[in-house]
């Protein structure tokens, strides 16, 4: 059994050694990740793990995937994608461009779902997407756009709920070993390694996805990240969280709830900007 003190001590050591801050990640999630990592490499105890992580850079970088759980699906929670298609994207119909950030993009299924939805809304041509993740392994898979046939079979049910009259072949090129997302989608995406916890981003966005990422953070870190993401949004921009992500009370004043069941929020304008926007609509 790994104690909470052991987990915290290891996270502090990792921060000093590699500059990656996991100290505000939810302890139970980290405990499960550490246990998974030790079992995978047949380690007898925390001393073995300490030695490998703090002395072997390559081992540490490859261990991030075990410490963090990368879960994503094509058209996961289709009702959220329907809401994005029907209510979020129409607000950008007159915009010259749409900038989108997928923070914690994992292996890319969410990115390509959004690209497909943008195409269906005739907005892909004026959209640019940035996809970031801490895991290099996940980013490589996301960038390749290649998925196994078994994976796509698992994604078929939510896909068909969104597209009852479409086929996966409309969006993927199938081969013997799997399927690759069509090039017209990948060319709209840039990929970059990024640690969300560092709270650094130079760009501004109209839509930010941060789905099922913050469930691994404690309440203090959630509040800091939500404040950071709010600052990364353009006025009137949307933040889309995962179904199991909760909005801390400290962050509620930053956003208006567009739709609570699908975790879609809109950046709250200051009273002056809100009045100006309303006058523009009425004029």
C-alpha positions in Angstrom: 0.0 0.0 0.0 1.4 3.4 -1.0 0.9 6.1 1.5 -0.3 9.7 0.6 3.0 11.0 2.0 5.0 8.8 -0.3 3.0 9.9 -3.3 3.4 13.6 -2.4 7.2 13.2 -1.8 7.6 11.5 -5.2 5.7 14.3 -6.9 7.8 17.0 -5.3 11.0 15.2 -6.3 9.7 14.8 -9.9 8.9 18.5 -10.0 12.5 19.4 -8.9 14.1 16.9 -11.3 12.0 17.4 -14.4 10.0 20.6 -13.9 6.7 18.8 -14.3 4.2 19.6 -11.6 1.9 16.8 -10.5 1.7 18.1 -6.9 -1.9 19.2 -7.2 -3.1 16.1 -9.0 -5.8 14.1 -7.1 -3.9 11.7 -4.8 -6.1 8.7 -5.4 -5.6 8.9 -9.2 -1.8 9.2 -8.8 -1.8 6.3 -6.4 -3.5 4.2 -9.0 -1.1 5.3 -11.7 2.0 4.6 -9.5 0.6 1.1 -8.7 0.0 0.4 -12.4 3.6 1.6 -13.2 5.2 -0.5 -10.5 3.2 -3.6 -11.5 4.1 -3.2 -15.2 7.8 -3.1 -14.4 7.6 -5.7 -11.6 9.0 -3.4 -8.9 9.1 -4.4 -5.3 8.5 -1.1 -3.7 8.7 2.7 -3.9 12.5 2.7 -3.5 12.8 0.9 -6.9 10.5 3.4 -8.5 12.3 6.4 -7.0 15.6 5.1 -8.3 14.3 4.6 -11.9 12.3 7.9 -12.1 15.0 10.2 -10.7 18.0 8.6 -12.6 16.5 7.5 -15.9 15.1 10.3 -18.0 13.8 8.1 -20.7 12.0 5.9 -18.2 10.4 8.9 -16.7 9.1 10.2 -20.0 7.7 6.9 -21.0 6.1 6.5 -17.5 3.8 9.6 -18.0 1.3 7.4 -19.9 1.0 5.1 -16.9 0.7 8.0 -14.4 -2.0 9.7 -16.5 -5.0 7.9 -17.9 -5.7 8.9 -21.6 -9.3 8.1 -22.2 -11.1 9.4 -25.3 -13.5 8.2 -28.0 -14.8 9.3 -31.3 -18.1 11.2 -30.8 -18.0 10.5 -27.1 -21.2 11.8 -25.5 -22.9 12.5 -28.8 -25.5 14.8 -27.3 -22.7 17.2 -26.5 -21.6 17.2 -30.1 -25.2 17.8 -31.2 -25.3 20.8 -28.9 -22.0 22.1 -30.4 -23.3 21.7 -33.9 -26.8 23.1 -33.3 -26.1 25.9 -30.8 -22.4 26.7 -30.4 -21.1 26.8 -33.9 -23.9 28.9 -35.3 -22.7 31.8 -33.1 -19.5 31.9 -35.2 -21.3 31.9 -38.6 -20.2 35.5 -39.4 -16.7 35.1 -38.0 -13.8 35.2 -40.4 -12.0 32.5 -38.5 -12.5 30.1 -35.5 -9.7 29.2 -33.3 -10.0 26.1 -31.2 -7.8 24.5 -28.5 -8.1 20.9 -27.4 -6.3 20.9 -24.1 -5.4 17.4 -23.0 -6.2 15.9 -26.5 -5.0 12.4 -25.7 -4.9 10.2 -28.8 -6.9 12.6 -31.0 -10.4 11.1 -31.3 -11.9 14.3 -29.9 -9.9 16.5 -32.4 -11.1 14.7 -35.4 -14.7 14.5 -34.1 -14.6 18.3 -34.0 -13.1 18.6 -37.4 -15.9 16.4 -38.8 -18.6 18.5 -37.0 -17.0 21.7 -38.4 -17.1 20.3 -41.9 -20.8 19.3 -41.5 -21.4 22.9 -40.4 -19.4 24.2 -43.4 -16.9 25.9 -41.1 -13.9 23.6 -41.3 -12.3 25.8 -44.0 -12.1 28.8 -41.7 -11.1 26.9 -38.6 -7.7 26.2 -37.0 -7.3 23.7 -34.2 -4.4 23.4 -31.7 -4.1 20.0 -29.9 -1.9 19.7 -26.9 -1.1 17.0 -24.4 1.6 16.2 -21.9 2.2 12.7 -23.3 4.4 12.4 -26.3 3.1 8.9 -27.0 -0.5 10.1 -27.1 0.5 13.1 -29.3 2.2 10.8 -31.8 -0.9 8.7 -32.2 -3.1 11.7 -32.4 -0.9 13.2 -35.1 -0.9 10.0 -37.1 -4.7 9.8 -37.1 -4.5 6.0 -37.3 -6.9 3.8 -35.3 -7.5 0.1 -35.1 -10.6 -1.4 -36.6 -11.5 -2.7 -33.2 -11.4 0.9 -31.8 -13.6 2.2 -34.6 -16.0 -0.6 -34.0 -16.3 0.5 -30.4 -16.9 4.1 -31.5 -19.6 3.0 -34.0 -22.6 3.4 -31.6 -22.0 7.1 -30.7 -21.0 7.8 -34.3 -24.3 6.4 -35.5 -26.3 8.4 -33.0 -24.8 11.6 -34.4 -24.8 10.3 -38.1 -27.6 7.7 -38.5 -27.2 7.8 -42.3 -23.4 7.9 -42.6 -20.6 5.5 -42.7 -17.1 5.6 -41.1 -15.7 5.2 -44.6 -16.9 8.8 -45.3 -14.2 10.0 -42.9 -11.6 7.3 -42.7 -9.4 5.5 -45.2 -9.5 1.8 -44.3 -6.6 -0.5 -44.8 -5.6 -4.0 -43.7 -4.3 -3.0 -40.3 -6.6 -0.1 -39.4 -8.1 3.2 -40.6 -6.6 6.6 -41.0 -8.5 9.9 -40.7 -8.8 11.6 -44.1 -6.1 14.2 -44.8 -8.5 17.1 -45.1 -9.0 16.9 -41.3 -5.4 16.5 -40.2 -4.2 19.5 -42.1 -6.3 21.8 -40.0 -4.6 20.7 -36.7 -1.3 21.6 -35.1 0.1 19.4 -32.3 2.3 20.5 -29.4 3.4 19.1 -26.1 2.0 21.2 -23.4 1.6 20.9 -19.6 -1.7 22.5 -18.6 -0.6 22.8 -15.0 2.1 25.4 -16.0 -0.7 27.8 -16.9 1.1 29.2 -20.0 -0.5 30.0 -23.3 0.2 32.9 -25.7 -2.8 32.4 -28.0 -6.5 33.2 -27.6 -9.3 30.9 -28.6 -13.0 31.0 -29.5 -13.6 27.4 -28.2 -11.6 25.5 -25.7 -12.1 21.8 -25.0 -10.8 20.5 -21.7 -12.8 17.3 -21.3 -12.2 14.7 -18.5 -8.9 16.3 -17.6 -9.7 18.1 -14.4 -11.1 15.1 -12.7 -7.5 14.3 -11.8 -6.9 17.7 -10.2 -7.6 18.8 -6.6 -10.0 21.7 -6.1 -7.3 24.3 -5.8 -5.7 23.4 -9.1 -9.1 23.1 -10.8 -9.9 26.7 -9.8 -6.5 28.0 -11.1 -6.8 26.2 -14.4 -10.4 27.4 -14.9 -9.3 31.0 -14.3 -6.4 30.4 -16.7 -8.7 29.0 -19.4 -11.1 31.8 -19.0 -8.2 34.2 -19.8 -7.4 32.2 -22.9 -10.9 32.6 -24.3 -11.9 35.5 -26.5 -15.0 37.4 -25.4 -18.1 35.2 -25.8 -15.9 32.1 -26.2 -17.0 28.7 -25.1 -15.4 26.2 -22.6 -16.4 22.6 -23.0 -15.7 20.3 -20.1 -16.2 16.5 -19.7 -19.3 14.9 -18.2 -17.4 14.2 -14.9 -15.7 17.5 -14.6 -17.3 19.8 -12.0 -17.1 23.5 -11.8 -15.8 24.7 -8.4 -17.8 27.4 -6.7 -14.8 29.7 -6.9 -15.0 29.6 -10.7 -18.8 29.9 -11.3 -18.7 33.7 -11.7 -16.3 33.4 -14.7 -18.8 31.6 -16.9 -22.4 31.5 -17.9 -23.9 28.0 -18.2 -24.9 27.4 -21.8 -26.0 23.9 -21.1 -25.3 22.2 -17.8 -26.0 18.6 -18.9 -23.4 18.7 -21.6 -20.9 20.8 -19.6 -20.8 23.7 -22.1 -20.0 27.1 -20.6 -19.7 30.6 -22.1 -17.2 33.2 -21.0 -19.0 35.8 -19.0 -18.6 39.3 -20.3 -18.0 42.3 -18.1 -21.2 44.5 -17.6 -19.8 47.1 -20.0 -19.0 44.6 -22.8 -22.3 42.8 -22.2 -24.2 46.1 -22.7 -22.2 47.0 -25.8 -22.9 43.5 -27.3 -26.6 43.8 -26.6 -26.8 47.3 -28.2 -25.0 45.9 -31.3 -27.6 43.1 -31.6 -30.5 45.6 -31.2 -29.2 48.2 -33.6 
